Amino acid sequence: MNIPFKAYGKELVRIAGEAEFLALHDGDKVVKAYFISRAPVRGFESLVVGKNPIFVVEAVMRICGVCHAAHGIASAEAFEHALGLLPSRHGLLLREAIGLVNRLQSHILHTILISQDILRPELHGKMVKMMLSFLEKVNSIMLKLGSAVTHPPAIVIGGISRPPTEASFKEAQRILVEVVKSVSDLRDSVLNEDNMNEHIKVLKKIRAPENFIASHLFYGDRYNISLDKVTVKHYSEYKPMEDDVDREVAKKTTTLIALYDGKKVEVGPRARLSIYRGFNAKSLFDVQVARIKEIELITFRLSELMDIIDISAPLRSGQIVFREGEGVGVYEAPRGLLIHKVALDNEGRVRKYRIITPTMFNVPIIESTSLGVPISIVEVIPRLYDPCIPCTTHLIKLK
């Protein structure tokens, strides 16, 4: 390839899945950036065609080992919309709680993975040990509420399949009190400037894009976005194929790109806090600040939910009649806006299924945000946005 710039290409580590980051630079700063998904195609959207909706909710949770409950909730919401079902109040509240525990799991894991990028080396080990203890407590809550640490089988069409026992629910409440106390230690450790490494000074000076989209602070609401403005494109359609590098990347990457109203938009913690909480911090590092602030906010909401939920009340709507219909499930996954679309045939089986994931929105943001960043720290940028490759990989082009 005859290009006027030096190339920096590296397999990304400490992310969810397999991806490569390629940056063209002038010896100092990035002038062109490419996020390349390298994972094999998962094929879930084809796998579920012809299947019963009950199976599909279980199946799509297996797309990812990190955002499992998020996919289960989005799928259940899509089928409920298609079938005209409304979950019971307390089933919906318990589902929200399970989804927020999943968001905590993901945020804590991400903080472990990125701590090496943002903290002084001598503090990294101590932080990881603290975070693993934090994660263990959160996993225990998920086990009590969702019946499993990952891929919780309690999430079903119509609400929640079975209530936790009274003993399990009380134990989850007790552990949550400990988690709330741990959050302040996490915040003080990660956001304390004395604990930060030299990367942070640079990241705080660089402004990130300011186009955000989010549907809800804690759950998801299809009425808070315009679904007809969401478009999905192949990488070669989204990015002008100007040279050999563009064309080579378009051949290699296995992800699709999602845009909103034809524009690149950031989704995730900062988008949610900016839209619904007036968070107005614009630097690259503030992507991580928002994630830590959201951890604290989630624990407050979980405490509220645990006081409201009545596990003796009905947790699932009545009889489900499978029939023809179309539905959309919109949910705020750990990484941002997640959309599941389903069309059912006259027997109530899946005729068509489509999944639009947060990382599909954030790939263009990762690339544009990296422009002008010193090449010495550019690898940190993708990790700040916490890309999830298994969720994102939906397409491959064959000759």
FENNORBEL-V58834 format. One record per run of one state. SS is the DSSP state (H for helix, E for strand, L for the rest). FROM is the first residue (numbers start at 0). TO is the last residue. Records with the same first field share a line. If there is no record, write none. Layout:
# FENNORBEL-V58834
SS = FROM-TO  FROM-TO
This chain:
# FENNORBEL-V58834
L = 0-4  11-14  16-17  25-27  37-42  47-50  63-66  83-87  119-119  146-153  156-157  160-164  190-191  196-196  205-205  207-210  212-220  224-225  238-242  252-253  260-261  263-264  266-267  277-281  283-284  308-314  316-323  333-334  344-347  356-356  370-372  384-386  393-398
E = 5-10  15-15  18-24  28-36  51-51  118-118  154-155  158-159  195-195  206-206  211-211  229-233  254-259  262-262  265-265  282-282  315-315  324-332  335-343  348-355  373-373  387-387  392-392
H = 43-46  52-62  67-82  88-117  120-145  165-189  192-194  197-204  221-223  226-228  234-237  243-251  268-276  285-307  357-369  374-383  388-391
